[in-house]
Amino acid sequence: MLLRVFSFVTYLHVTLCFVQEMTFYTEPDYGGNAFRFRTKEPDLTAYWPIWVEVKSWCGNGYWTGFSRADYTDVRTLNGYSPDGVTSCINASLPSTRSLRFLGPLETTTPSVSIYGGSSYDPAGGTERIFTNLAANSFGFVPTYMTLTGRSN
C-alpha cells in the first residue's frame, strides 16, 4: 500500500513540471518539416509561407490560437495537455493569426494569469501574469484567469 501511495505521489510530482510547447508539421501524422514554438506569437505573418502548409500538430500545456493578430477574434486552436503528456492532432490551421500558451512558460511557476478578453473569447486580448501576491491593478476588467504551480 505504501508503495502505491509513493508511486502515485511520484507520478504527480513528475508530471507537474514541463515546458509548454507546440510543434507543427507539414504532413499528416506528424511528418514532414516541423517547427516548434515555446514563445507567445501575437502575429504569425512571418511564418505564413510554412503556416499554410501545416497538416498536423503536437503540444504540451495550455495553448490557444486566434483568427486575428494580438490574440483577438475567434479561437481557432485549443491545445490542452495539463499533465505534460504530448497531445497530437491531424488538422490544418489556415485561419490562425496569433498563438500563445496560457500562463508562464514553466508550469511549476506559481502564478495567476488574468485576461482582458476579446469580442469572441474571454481568454483573448491582453494577458497579465502575476507571480506574487501584490497584483490588484490590472488596467482593464478581467474576464478569464489561469492558475499554475499546483502543489504536490
VENFEN-V229502 format. One record per run of one state. SS is the DSSP state (helix for helix, strand for strand, loop for the rest). FROM is the first residue (numbers start at 1). TO is the last residue. Records with the same first field share a line. If there is no record, write none. Layout:
SS: FROM-TO ; FROM-TO
//
This chain:
loop: 1-1 ; 17-18 ; 20-20 ; 28-30 ; 38-40 ; 42-44 ; 52-55 ; 69-71 ; 82-86 ; 91-97 ; 102-105 ; 107-110 ; 116-126 ; 131-143 ; 149-152
helix: 2-16 ; 45-51
strand: 19-19 ; 21-27 ; 31-37 ; 41-41 ; 56-68 ; 72-81 ; 87-90 ; 98-101 ; 106-106 ; 111-115 ; 127-130 ; 144-148
//
